[in-house]
Amino acid sequence: MESYEPDLDEDGVPWASPEIQRDYEAALGRFMLAFNRLDNLLTQLIKTVLTKAGTADLFKQFEVMPFGQRLRTADLLKTSAHGQGLSAIPVEKMREISEHRNNVAHGHFDQNPFSGEYDIVSKKRLTYSAVDLDLQTAKATNAWDALRYSEAFYAFEVVPLPPS
């Protein structure tokens, strides 16, 4: 593993405080991992519903879609006979989490070397601190917990016994 080297300007002055940047990187990593866990469970739930509906062959299309389209698909599937277990998924919260994920995933860390303040430079010019990212991590974890209820619905679904 390589050691961390701060970016330096032409005078050898660090452009970012190593501690602040490390804290931010760790918070960003936690958020990205929490989002990916949420994304993967959503994908598995879509596969489960499609399989129960006898249309598992459609799953390959959904597997490669962006998160927003898979979320829309899950929202539609919850109205189907086989999608009952998806009825409580927090669609709006997950959309919001996804928007924050996109902002930070495509943003750039830019720190003022004199004040220590930093921005995440993105198209929307939003600022996220490590605390903000930890809040989003908590929201992603809560949404994942909600999806776990859907997962349990399908894992413990009543299966009728054949007549004897």
N, C-alpha and C positions, 0 to 999 in steps of 0.2 A: 504494500500500500504506500502510495506516495505521500510525502509530508505536505502540509498546507503552506503555500507561498502566497502572501497577499499581493494584489496588483500594486505596482509602483508607478508613479509618474516619472518624468525625466529627471527630477531632482532626488529621487529615491524616497519620497514621502508616500506612505501607504495611502491608497485611495479609499480604503475601507478598514474600519477597526476589525481585526481578526475575530475578536470575541463576539461582536455584534453580528458579523457575517456568519460565524459558526452557529450562533443561536438561531439565526434566521434559517440557515440551511437545514438545521435539525428540525425546526418547526415545519418547514416546507416538506421535508421528507415524511414526517408523521402524517401531514395532511394528504400527501399524494398516496401513501400506503393505505390510509383509511378510505380514500376515494376509490382506489383500485379494488379494495375488498368489497365495497358497495357495488361497484360496476360488475364485478365477477358474479356476485350473488344474484343481481338482477338478471344477468345473462342466463344463469342456470335456471332461474325461475321461469323465464320465457321458454327455455328448452323443455322444462317439465310440462308446462301447459300445452305446448305444441305437441309433445309426445302423447299426452293424455287425449288430445283431440284427434290423434291419428294423423297428424300433419308434421311429424318430426323432420321430414325432408325439407320443409321450409326454413328450418333453423339456420342453415348455412348463410342465408340472406341476412338474418338478424345478427348473426355473430360478428359480422364485419361492419355493421352500421355504427355510426357515432353514438355516444351515450344518449344524447337527446332523442334520437330516433328510436333507440331501444326502449327508452322511458315512455315515449308516446305509444309504442307497440304494447308495452305492459299495461298502460292505461286503457287501451282499447280491449286487450285480452281480458281484463277484469270484468267486462260486461258479458263475456261469453259463458256458456255453461261450464266449461272446464277451468275458467279463470276466477272462480269464486274465491280462491285462496289469496288472490291479489287485491281483494277489495279494500284492504286497509293500508296499502302502500302509500307513503307520503309523497305523492307526485310533485306537488308544488315545492316542498322543501328540498327534494332531490334536484329539481331544476335550478333552484337557487344555489345549492352546493356546487352543481356542475358549472354554473356561471363563474363562481369564485375560483373554481379549479382552473378553468380556462384562462382567467385573468392572470393568475400567478404562474401557470405553466408556460405561458407565452410572454410573460413580463421579464424585465431585466432589473437586477438589483443595482441601485445606484446610490452611493453614500457620499455625503458631504464630509470630507476628511477633517474639517475644522470643528463642526458642530456635532458630528456623529449621527445627524438625522439622515434618514434614507427614504427612498421611494422605490416602489416597484413601477417601473416605467412600462406602461402598456398603452394600447390604443385609447383606453378610457382614462388614462392618467390617474389610476387609483393607487392608494397607499395601503399596504398591508404590513402590520408589524408581526413579530413572532407571536404575540398575544392574540392578534386577529386570526392568525393561522391555527393556533391551538383551539380557538373558538370554532372555526370551521371543521377542525378535526373532530371535535365533540359532536357537532351537528351531523357529520358523516357517520360517526359511530352510532348515534341515535337512530338515523335512518336505516343503517345496516341492521340494528336490533329489530326495527319494525319489519324489515324483510325476513328476518329469522322467524317471525310468527307465520309468515306466508310459507316459508320452507317447512315449518313444522306441520302446517295444515296439510301439505301434500305427503309428508312422511308418515303421518298418522291418519290418513284418510280412511274412512270406513270402506271396507271391501266386502261386498255381499258374498256369502257362501253359496256354493252351488247347491241346488236341491238334492236331498239324499234319497 
